[in-house]
C-alpha cells in the first residue's frame, strides 16, 4: 500500500519553535554599507528578527537572525544572556547572525553611522522576546534536509590582474580570483500533518541588491522577498530563516552580458523568488531526518592581533594626502579609514562557535568571510550537513584567504575592509575543523577558555 501521509514511525522525537518580530527603526536614519551617506526616508519592507529553536531530549539549540548589516558584539552578547536566562538554552547553543542587508541601519557603536543609543539598547530585549515566543510555541516536528546548487546568480567579485594583484572588478583582468560555493542547504520544518512552519536556508550571497549606492529606503532585500515567496506557497505560518554563508568575495553581478536586471528592485525580486524556489525544491524532494545521534556545542574566543599600520601603509597615506581632493571614491574611503584607525598593536577577541544537532553542524564566524574558507570547513567536516554562517556573534571585518590578504583587493585591503592580521582566516578555520570533530565526538567543553594567537 502506498502511504498517503508522511511515514513517521521510527523517526526521532524532535520539537521546534519559530517566531519573528519587526525591528524596523522609526523615522529617517542613515543606511549602513557604503562610504557615503544614504538616508532612509521610507520603508519598502520591514526588517525582522527571527528565531528558530530545535529540541531533541535534553539537546536544544537556538538560531537568531536579524535583518541588519552586522551583529554588534555588545548587544549580541547581551541578547544571548537574556535568551539563555529566559529559555534555559545554554549560551554556547545560541547563535546570533546578521543577514547583511545594506538597506538597513548599523547597530554597532563603532560604526560611523550607527543608530541612536536608545534604539540599539532595545535590541537585546527584542531578540530575547522573539526567542521566548519561539520557545513558547514548540511543536512536534519533522526535519526535511535538502540541498540544491545555484551557479548562475552568484559570481566571485574579485579579478586577478596580469601583475598578480587583485581588484574589485571584472574589467582588464585574467579571470575570477576565487571560487563560488554553489551549495544551497535548506531544512523544511514541518508539523506531523505536513504543515510547513519554518524553512532554514543557508547560501553565501552578499545582501546588497535592492538599493545600491542610491538607496533612500529600508528593505530586507532579497532574503525578505524570499521569505514572502515561501509564505506565498506554504502559508503565512511558514517563516524563512536565512543564515548567510561565506560571501565576503561574492556578488550578484555577473561577468557576462545578460538581458536580466543587474541590480535594484527587479533584481532583488528575481533573486528572492529564485532562492525561494530552490529552497522549496530542496525540501519537497527531501527525506526527514532519520536519526538523532549526538548533540553539543562549543563557543570559544581566539585572541588575534588586529592589523597594525606599517611603513608601507603610512607612505600610502601620505601619498593620498598629498593629492588633496584629487581622489577617487575608494581612495577617499581608504584615507579616511586609515586616519581613523585606532587598533595598532591591539588584540581582537574573536568568538567562534560550533553547534551540533544530530546530523547537522552549524559554524558561526564573526566577519565577512571569503568563500574558500567556507569550502574548506565543509570539506573537513564530519557531516555533509554543515551550515557555515558568517557575521555570527560579532563583526570583525573581512576575512580573506591568507594569500589574498597580501594582494590588496577589496575585502583584503588593510583597514578599509580587513581589520585582522593576514592569517586570521586560516587560524579561524583550523580552530573550527578541530572543534567540529570535538563536538561531533562528544568531547567539547561548553565554553572553552580564551585562546592565544594561534598557530
C-alpha positions, 0 to 999 in steps of 0.5 A: 500500500502506498502511504498517503501521509508522511511515514513517521514511525521510527523517526526521532522525537524532535520539537521546534519553535519559530517566531519573528518580530519587526525591528524596523527603526522609526523615522529617517536614519542613515543606511549602513554599507557604503562610504557615503551617506544614504538616508532612509526616508521610507520603508519598502519592507520591514526588517525582522528578527527571527528565531528558530529553536530545535529540541531533541531530549535534553539537546536544544539549540537556538538560531537568531537572525536579524535583518541588519548589516552586522551583529554588534558584539555588545548587544549580541552578547547581551541578547544571548544572556537574556535568551539563555536566562529566559529559555534555559538554552545554554549560551554556547547553543545560541547563535546570533547572525546578521543577514547583511542587508545594506538597506538597513541601519548599523547597530554597532557603536563603532560604526560611523553611522550607527543608530541612536543609543536608545534604539540599539539598547532595545535590541537585546530585549527584542531578540530575547522576546522573539526567542521566548515566543519561539520557545513558547510555541514548540511543536512536534516536528519533522526535519526535511534536509535538502540541498540544491546548487545555484551557479548562475546568480552568484559570481566571485567579485574579485579579478586577478590582474596580469601583475598578480594583484587583485581588484574589485572588478571584472574589467582588464583582468585574467579571470575570477580570483576565487571560487563560488560555493554553489551549495544551497542547504535548506531544512523544511520544518514541518508539523506531523500533518505536513504543515510547513512552519519554518524553512532554514536556508543557508547560501553565501550571497552578499545582501546588497541588491535592492538599493545600491549606492542610491538607496533612500529606503529600508528593505530586507532585500532579497532574503525578505522577498524570499521569505514572502515567496515561501509564505506565498506557497506554504502559508503565512505560518511558514517563516524563512530563516536565512543564515548567510554563508561565506560571501565576503568575495561574492556578488550578484553581478555577473561577468557576462552580458545578460538581458536580466536586471543587474541590480535594484528592485527587479533584481532583488525580486528575481533573486528572492523568488529564485532562492525561494524556489530552490529552497522549496525544491530542496525540501519537497524532494527531501527525506526527514531526518532519520536519526538523532545521534549526538548533540553539543556545542562549543563557543570559544574566543581566539585572541588575534592581533588586529592589523597594525599600520606599517611603513608601507601603509603610512607612505600610502597615506601620505601619498593620498594626502598629498593629492588633496581632493584629487581622489577617487571614491575608494581612495577617499574611503581608504584615507579616511579609514586609515586616519581613523584607525585606532587598533595598532598593536591591539588584540581582537577577541574573536568568538567562534562557535560550533553547534551540533544537532544530530546530523547537522553542524552549524559554524558561526564566524564573526566577519565577512568571510571569503568563500574558500574558507567556507569550502574548506570547513565543509570539506573537513567536516564530519557531516555533509550537513554543515551550515557555515554562517558568517557575521555570527556573534560579532563583526570583525571585518573581512576575512580573506584567504591568507594569500589574498590578504597580501594582494590588496583587493577589496575585502583584503585591503588593510583597514578599509575592509580587513581589520585582522592580521593576514592569517586570521582566516586560516587560524579561524578555520583550523580552530573550527575543523578541530572543534567540529570533530570535538563536538561531533565526538562528544568531547567539547567543553561548553565554553572553552577558555580564551585562546592565544594567537594561534598557530 
